């Protein structure tokens, strides 16, 4: 058991007695310091909350920090090799995208090109200028307008066009999509011939607003399957209608990408012809612990004819991309909070000097009976440091209570706040601010108390 030294223990006890003897003066010191410490705690809590919210939003689109991403081009048997290698492997998932129309057959969808349901004109709409739609690759980049059929022969009908994401294994281990209603996909068991799909909130608008028949048209499908919508998910995409399904359930109705018509033939390894198929590329997500799976997949793909230089692995580092921006904002607001804190320090200094002036005879008498100067300074510093700690505790309590109330009010609008609590970094910052304020505000009064001459006791 660690015990306090005699002088430190004596200074602490006498400091507590001084606080109890001058409750009102201590209370006034705490009021002047409270706003400064509260400002520091608020800035730190706000910075941590902003970082958590930004990270949560980035993770929905890019993946968790440390995730390894690889894009597999549809060359030769690359897609089927990837599918067979990753199926059921822990710490690994893959997905590819294709367009799907859910609703009445042989009609023009409400949102041609998968445009937002509230703004169908963004990708074309039904007007005379509805000639193009924007198509992007799986990374969300390289967007370009693509000519589309304006549907002159197809009348508008009850159908919604979505971007269908077919998944090999569960991608939520990398992208923590939040369920809004229903349940997420079950990747165990055999695939169903009635594809189970989960739609995002942007797509749910159409199914809530219109009566959409349960029939789905897929690019390259042999027939139109009957899907089952099992849930609604918040994937961070508030504009484009999206749907998520098991890849093996989609493959029941579509020809595998690597079995499509070859677009080109080039020289592959050992002079063998290498065919580039017409299917979409496959995005692979791997955890840092799945190094063996990544190595095995790379070797198989190279053996299947994919050039090694085409297998580029990127590591998600979302935290680094936002740290600098948040640090600048944090320093600016901490500087403003520091100015408010200095006002509290000035209040403690003022009260401390007044207290020492009133206790001159007491300190002189203690010096006369042999109390060291260091102990006299420690008594004054103990009072100011305890005042700072008490103020910090009050500020932290108020900030935590206010944050809990704010989370309860805003959690319905901002789902990321559901699992968020008061950040411990803000509590530590508050304690440090209180101690620094107590030290700065008590240093000069402590030195003055230590310099009181013994002869002063003769005035008593």
Secondary structure, DSSP 4 states (H G I P E B T S, - for coil): -----HHHHHHHHHHHHHHHHTHHHHHHHHHHHHHHHHHHHHHHHHHHHHHHHHHHHHHHHT-STT-EEEEE--BTTHHHHHHHHHTT-TTEEEEEEEEEEEESTTSB-TTGGG--TT-GGGGTTTSTT--EEEE--TTS-S-EEEE----SSS-B-SEEEEEEEEEES-GGGTS-PEEEEE-PPP-SSPPPSS-EEEEEHHHHHHHHHS---S-EEETTBSS-B--EEEEEEE-S-SSS-EEEEEHHHHHTTB--GGGS---EEEE-GGG-EEEE-SSPPEEEEE-TT-HHHHHHHHHHHHHTT--GGG--EEE--HHHHHHHHHHHHHHHHHHHHHHHHHHHHHHHHHHHHHHHHHTHHHHHHHHHTT--HHHHHHHHHHHHHHHHHHHHHHHHHHHHHHHHHHHHHHTTT-GGGTT----HHHHHHHHHHHHHHHHHHHHHHHHHHHT--GGGGGG-
